[in-house]
Amino acid sequence: MKEEIHLKTPHITLGQLLKIADLVSSGGQAKWFLQEYANDILVNGEPENRRGRKLYPGDSVEIKDQGSYLLKES
């Protein structure tokens, strides 16, 4: 089941999502995390490794062995 992330802004970045999901604690860690798991992160079914990738309500993010997230409007 996908965990719902409720956005208070029009969008967030993939790096911010990693912090919200408690997978990393800083932007530097997000950069490392995205390099290490480059093939295991899917945004809307497509591989993604840019921490600045903007995510909007309705987007889904899947991280192998970590979880699935669905972005929703608050």
ZAZAMAR-857756 format. One line per 5 residues: number of its first residue (from 1); for each residue x, y, z of N, C-alpha, C, O, CB. Coordinates in steps of 0.05 Angstrom, whole numbers, always signed. Glycine has a CB too. Layout:
residues N
NUM> X:Y:Z:X:Y:Z:X:Y:Z:X:Y:Z:X:Y:Z  ...
END
This chain:
residues 74
1> +17:-24:+0:+0:+0:+0:+18:+25:+0:+39:+26:+13:-19:+0:+24  +9:+45:-14:+24:+70:-17:+19:+88:+7:-4:+92:+15:+19:+84:-43  +40:+100:+17:+37:+120:+38:+30:+146:+25:+43:+154:+5:+64:+122:+56  +11:+160:+36:+2:+186:+24:+19:+208:+37:+21:+210:+61:-28:+190:+29  +29:+226:+20:+44:+250:+28:+26:+273:+20:+22:+278:-4:+73:+251:+15
6> +17:+289:+39:+0:+312:+34:+17:+337:+31:+32:+345:+49:-21:+315:+56  +14:+350:+8:+30:+373:+1:+16:+399:+11:-8:+402:+7:+36:+375:-29  +31:+417:+23:+21:+443:+31:+29:+464:+11:+21:+487:+13:+31:+450:+59  +46:+456:-8:+56:+474:-29:+48:+462:-56:+40:+438:-57:+87:+479:-27  +50:+477:-78:+42:+465:-104:+59:+442:-113:+50:+424:-127:+44:+487:-125
11> +84:+441:-104:+102:+418:-110:+125:+416:-90:+129:+435:-74:+114:+422:-139  +138:+393:-90:+163:+389:-74:+183:+376:-93:+176:+366:-114:+157:+372:-48  +208:+375:-84:+228:+361:-99:+231:+332:-89:+222:+325:-67:+255:+376:-98  +243:+316:-105:+248:+288:-97:+266:+287:-72:+261:+271:-55:+262:+272:-120  +285:+305:-70:+302:+307:-46:+285:+313:-21:+290:+302:+0:+323:+328:-49
16> +266:+331:-24:+249:+338:-1:+231:+314:+7:+226:+309:+30:+231:+362:-8  +222:+299:-13:+206:+275:-7:+222:+255:+9:+212:+243:+28:+196:+262:-33  +248:+252:+2:+265:+233:+17:+267:+241:+46:+268:+225:+63:+292:+231:+4  +268:+268:+50:+270:+278:+78:+243:+274:+92:+243:+265:+115:+278:+308:+78  +221:+280:+79:+195:+276:+91:+190:+247:+99:+178:+241:+119:+173:+286:+72
21> +199:+229:+82:+196:+200:+86:+216:+189:+106:+216:+165:+111:+197:+185:+60  +233:+206:+117:+254:+198:+137:+273:+177:+125:+284:+160:+140:+241:+186:+161  +279:+180:+99:+299:+162:+87:+327:+176:+88:+347:+162:+88:+292:+156:+58  +327:+202:+90:+352:+217:+93:+347:+241:+111:+323:+247:+117:+363:+227:+65  +368:+254:+121:+364:+276:+139:+375:+303:+128:+371:+324:+140:+377:+271:+166
26> +388:+301:+104:+399:+326:+93:+400:+324:+62:+397:+302:+51:+427:+332:+104  +404:+347:+49:+406:+347:+20:+430:+331:+10:+429:+319:-11:+408:+375:+11  +452:+333:+25:+476:+317:+18:+471:+287:+19:+480:+272:+1:+499:+324:+36  +457:+279:+39:+450:+250:+41:+431:+243:+18:+432:+220:+8:+437:+244:+68  +413:+261:+11:+394:+256:-11:+410:+251:-37:+403:+233:-52:+374:+279:-14
31> +430:+268:-42:+446:+265:-66:+460:+237:-67:+460:+223:-87:+468:+287:-68  +472:+229:-44:+484:+203:-42:+464:+181:-46:+469:+162:-61:+499:+200:-14  +441:+183:-32:+420:+163:-34:+411:+159:-63:+408:+136:-72:+396:+171:-16  +407:+180:-77:+398:+179:-105:+419:+166:-123:+412:+153:-143:+391:+206:-115  +445:+170:-117:+466:+158:-133:+467:+128:-127:+470:+112:-145:+493:+170:-126
36> +465:+120:-101:+466:+92:-94:+443:+76:-103:+446:+53:-111:+468:+90:-63  +419:+88:-103:+394:+73:-110:+384:+83:-137:+359:+82:-142:+373:+77:-89  +401:+92:-155:+393:+104:-181:+374:+86:-197:+355:+97:-209:+418:+109:-198  +377:+60:-197:+360:+43:-212:+336:+33:-197:+319:+18:-208:+376:+19:-222  +334:+40:-172:+313:+30:-154:+292:+51:-147:+274:+45:-131:+324:+19:-129
41> +293:+74:-160:+274:+96:-154:+258:+102:-179:+269:+108:-200:+288:+121:-143  +232:+99:-176:+214:+104:-199:+195:+126:-192:+182:+126:-171:+198:+78:-207  +192:+146:-210:+173:+167:-207:+153:+163:-230:+160:+165:-254:+186:+196:-208  +128:+158:-223:+107:+152:-243:+116:+129:-262:+111:+130:-286:+100:+177:-259  +130:+109:-251:+139:+86:-267:+164:+89:-282:+173:+71:-296:+117:+79:-285
46> +176:+113:-282:+201:+119:-297:+225:+122:-277:+221:+135:-256:+198:+144:-314  +248:+111:-284:+272:+114:-266:+279:+144:-263:+277:+160:-282:+296:+99:-278  +286:+152:-239:+293:+180:-233:+315:+181:-212:+315:+166:-193:+268:+195:-223  +335:+199:-217:+356:+202:-197:+364:+231:-193:+385:+237:-181:+381:+186:-206  +347:+250:-201:+352:+278:-197:+338:+287:-172:+313:+286:-170:+342:+295:-222
51> +353:+297:-152:+340:+306:-127:+323:+331:-131:+306:+336:-114:+361:+311:-106  +328:+346:-152:+312:+370:-158:+287:+365:-174:+272:+383:-181:+329:+390:-172  +282:+339:-180:+258:+332:-196:+233:+342:-181:+229:+334:-158:+256:+301:-201  +216:+358:-194:+192:+368:-181:+171:+347:-181:+166:+333:-201:+182:+394:-195  +158:+344:-158:+136:+325:-155:+110:+341:-149:+110:+359:-133:+142:+305:-132
56> +89:+333:-161:+63:+346:-159:+42:+327:-148:+46:+303:-149:+54:+358:-186  +19:+338:-138:-3:+320:-129:-10:+301:-152:-12:+309:-175:-27:+337:-121  -14:+276:-145:-20:+255:-164:+4:+239:-173:+1:+217:-184:-32:+267:-188  +28:+249:-168:+53:+234:-174:+56:+211:-155:+49:+213:-131:+78:+252:-174  +68:+189:-164:+74:+167:-146:+104:+161:-148:+116:+163:-169:+58:+141:-154
61> +115:+155:-125:+144:+149:-123:+147:+121:-110:+136:+116:-89:+159:+171:-107  +162:+104:-123:+168:+78:-112:+198:+75:-108:+214:+80:-126:+157:+55:-130  +206:+67:-84:+234:+62:-78:+237:+34:-68:+226:+26:-47:+244:+83:-56  +251:+18:-84:+254:-11:-78:+264:-15:-50:+283:-3:-41:+273:-23:-98  +250:-33:-36:+256:-41:-8:+253:-18:+12:+260:-22:+35:+285:-51:-7
66> +242:+5:+4:+238:+27:+23:+209:+35:+25:+200:+41:+47:+255:+51:+13  +194:+35:+3:+166:+42:+4:+156:+55:-21:+170:+61:-39:+162:+60:+28  +130:+59:-21:+116:+72:-43:+101:+96:-32:+89:+95:-10:+96:+53:-58  +101:+118:-47:+89:+143:-37:+71:+155:-59:+78:+154:-82:+111:+163:-28  +48:+165:-51:+30:+179:-69:+27:+207:-58:+20:+212:-35:+3:+164:-70
71> +32:+227:-76:+30:+255:-68:+1:+264:-71:-11:+260:-92:+49:+272:-84  -9:+278:-51:-37:+288:-52:-37:+317:-43:-19:+327:-30:-55:+271:-33  -58:+331:-52:-61:+359:-43:-72:+360:-15:-88:+343:-8:-80:+375:-63  -64:+379:+0:-75:+382:+28:-101:+396:+27:-114:+400:+48:-56:+398:+45
END
